[in-house]
Amino acid sequence: MPWDAPVLLSAPPDVRPRIERSALTRVHGALTCYEVQARTALESTPQGWAVSPYRGCAHACRYCSARRAHRYLGLDAGADFDSRIVVRTNIVRRLRAELGSRWDGEHVSVGVGGDCYQGAEDIYRLMPGVLAALREAGAPFTVYTKSRSILRDADLLAAAPGAGVVVSIAFVDDRIRRSVEPGAPGPQKRLELVAELNERGVACGVAMAPVLPLLTDSPDQLAATVRRVADAGAVSLVPHVLRLPPGAREWYLGWLGEHHPALVERYAELYGRGADAEEGYVRAVTAQVLQLAARYGMGPARPEQPLPLALPRQAQMSLL
C-alpha cells in the first residue's frame, strides 16, 4: 500500500468491570460507590418481596450469602463485595411506582442484598424515602440490619403499622466477631440496639444468623447468646445455621483455612452436598436454640403479627 496510507487501529478492549461501564463511580474514603438506576425495586423471593437500596456491604462478613451477586457485575465476591458498593439512587421513585402497580400485599424484606444502614447510607440517605413509601402503601415490612444507624429513623419505623426490625446477632463472642465480621458492630452494641428500638416503639427481633459449625455452636455458646438476646428484650428469635452458597463458600472457607485449618476437613463433610449443612446437624442446632428461646418466652414470630421474622435466603436478584 502507499507509504502515506492511513493505518487503522482497533480500539483496545474495555477491561473495566461491567458495572463501571454503566455506573457513575464515586470514591468515598475506603468505599467505591457505583451509582446506578435500578430497573426494578421490588424483587420476588420465596418469602414475599424484597427491596435493597445497596448491593455489597462494608460489614465484610465472611459468610454473607449475598456475595455471589457481585460476580454478575464483573466484581469478585470477596474484597470487592466489602468495598465496592452498588447504590441504587432511584430506588425510592421505583419503589413508589411498583407498590402501586405490581405489589400484591405480601410482606416486604428490606436490606437483604447489603445492610441498608451500612456506611453508604450516611452518604446517600435512601432509607427515609424507602420507609415512607412502604408506610404510605400500607405494606408490612421488616428491615434487616446490624447497624445502630437505624436509630436515626426509629420514629419513622414506629409510625409505620406492620413494620419490624430484625438485628442479626449470631453469637456474643466478640473475638470471633472481630475475625469473621470485621466491619460490623460488636455483639454488645447490637444487643443495645435491640433494647433501644423496642423502647422506642419499634418491634425488634433477632436473627441468630448464622450459627457457625464448630465455632459458635456449643451448648454453652448457644445458651449465652439466647440469654443475652432475651435480656435485651427481643420480641422474637429465629436461628439459622451457616449456609455456604457459591461466592460465600469460597470466601468463608478461605478464611477458615487461614484461621482454623483443623476444621476444614469437618466442614467438607458437613457441606459435602451443597450450600446447606447436613440436615441432621441443622435440625439439632435449630431445635436446641428454639428450646432455649421458648424458655425465655421468645418465639419465631411477633405476637401481634403472624409473619415470621426470619432472615430470608438470598435469592438472585436483578442488580440494575
NORURZI-V387736 format. One line per field, one symbol per residue. ss: DSSP state (H for helix, E for strand, C for the rest). phi: phi as a letter, one per 30 degrees, with the letter a starting at -180 (. if undefined). burial: 1 if it has 24 or more other C-alpha atoms within 12 Angstrom, else 0. A space follows every 50 residues. Layout:
BEGIN
ss=???
phi=???
burial=???
END
This chain:
BEGIN
ss=CCCCCCCCCCCCCCCCCHHHHHCEEEEECCEEEEEECCCCCCEEECCEEE ECCEECCCCCECCCCCHHHHHHHCCCCCHHHHHEEEEECCHHHHHHHHHH HCCCCCCEEECCCCCCCCHHHHHHCCHHHHHHHHHHHCCCEEEEECCHHH HHHHHHHHCCCCEEEEEECCCCCHHHHHHHECCCCCHHHHHHHHHHHHHC CCCEEEEEEEECCCCCCCHHHHHHHHHHHHHCCCCEEEEEECCCCCCHHH HHHHHHHHHCHHHHHHHHHHCCCCCCCCHHHHHHHHHHHHHHHHHCCCEC ECCCCCCECCCCCCCCCCCC
phi=.edcddcccdddddcdeedddbcdcbcbidccccdbcddbcdcdbeckcb bbdbcjaddiddceddeeddddciccdcddddbccdccdcdddddedddd bcdcjddcccjccledbdeddddchddedddddddddiddbbccaccddd decedddddcdicbbbcdbdacddddeddcbdccddeddddddedddddc icdbcbcdbcdceibbcdedddddddddddddiedabbdbdecbdejded ddddddddcbddcdddddddcdckdcdeeddedddddddddddddcicbd bdedbdddccddddddcdcb
burial=00000000000000000010001000000011111111011111000111 11111111111111111111101011111111111111111111110110 00100111111111111111100111111111111011111111111111 10110111011111111111111001101110011111111111111100 11111111111110111000111111111101111111111111111111 11101100000000001001100011110011001101111110010111 11000011111111111111
END
